[in-house]
């Protein structure tokens, strides 16, 4: 993707400088104040050299030049000259009125606008050169000490020479002049790729300048997307890719394709997600300065999760910025009341800034700038973009780069970032490939619908969470009037149940258990009862036994008495009748037998 | 050069038009002293005035912007050579080395015309 010369990045120029011979002065650079541009060129424009900014009309060439001059004046105190070949000075000024530059406060002698348009009725007779202009500029330089100059739209003047060689000569003259005067210069040149002449001029400029920047634009659907490309940079490495560019309130902004990556501040501090059980699962909340992606189908409470984070931060006295696309802030505030989150209070207290953007009609670059400007104004701890897919899922070639850059910038400032992403109900693999952004997110929560028994329930999974031990369990995300919370799902009998199915299953289990308890109690009661009955019967029988035994004893003793008395009677009778020698004995065993029977 | 730089050249004083009063045309030629374009322009203007004007007074001022850069600023000189011609009715600006005698003559006539 890159030129071979750029391969030595990112071990930046410093390394190469030391390797150079002492004979050659390493190129020195002047920052342009366009952060992304300074990043891709490793410092800005070459000092004391000629830079060409090429692009079609309306691409921001003049703005680029003016921004450079103003930045040099304000940050380095270097006065500048702006030579306009196309536009009258009052129009240049009025073009800048819409920006936040406060251009009118710049003293005229510090940043001089020079009208170098030939009078409208000028007649050209033969060839001319720019010596007159340069002589005038030398005089101005001597007066103000200017060290930067912009020749805006030089093609208009030198084009009227109508001769390639003469054009070349004049460009060379400018180059010679800036070297003599020690000026750093930008020439802006219109380019229409169609004409052969323009192409030749573009080639010529490539030869004659040390740095060539090309500004281009493409129309995607109805939205204009700008790009900037460094085509050449003598003596310096550079990122040769086209990078997204935008023109906003502060002028030209360039969003480098290569995010800085790494070197982020590291925090141990945790930021509450606003969902108590989620915090618990994550070991106390999200890590401050980390990036969180919440993915899921429409209606899976992604926004609610995002709002929870914001509300928790605001309630803790922290600032937050909530960026929504295609949904007004009023609507969101109203919607969130239904889950018991009062955003109005935080907006009123100044803790929360709501930013509503329209995704159509704004290029991702412009959206990026709007988001970033509000971040810089507000200085939040938490930044939410809902949905982030407004950046990353569009047809723009740099949408993904921009989403990455946003996350990168947030991280570099220690801002906890949460973006939501609309993902379908596909399987896990599809979901992963669907979003590049997921690779740079530290924590990825996925909310999906589980359809069971005619109802949809939300299931939350932590797909990944860097630096946090986390559960692999799917949890049910429950919304109620008091906000969000996680509920353990019913997991048993090889099934995972959510929602009313879970509730039903749990109730059914409870019923079954109750029933079993009752059955047990009843059986226990019955057994106890019969044991008691048996025990009573046993007692009765013991008593009966005892009484029978007693009876028997009595009977026996009565019999003994009878036998005894009968013996006595026999004896007495024998004595009386003297018949004792008959058979008194055999009577006795017979009586004994009778007694045994009892 | 500087001795020659500012001079008044009376091409012809003979015939007098418009009620005996000389018609005066101011010509200011901005040059960059040594450059070929400028030198050609000076020569071309000189030749044109020599062969052309009988009835008009031309006051010619030659300004070397390399010698007087401030003048280039105040007079908003953009390219060299630039010829500014001030006539009674109109002001004309010509840029270039004036290498087309026919065209130059036409322009000088236009400046001088009263219509």
Interface residues (C-beta under 8 A of the other chain):
Chain A: X115 X116 X117 X118 X119 X121 X122 X123 X124 X125 X126 X127 X128 X129 X130 X131 X132 X133 X135 X136 X138 X139 X140 X142 X157
Chain B: X30 X32 X35 X37 X38 X40 X41 X44 X65 X66 X69 X70 X72 X73 X76 X77 X78 X79 X80 X81 X82 X92 X93 X94 X95 X96 X97 X98 X99 X100 X103 X104 X107
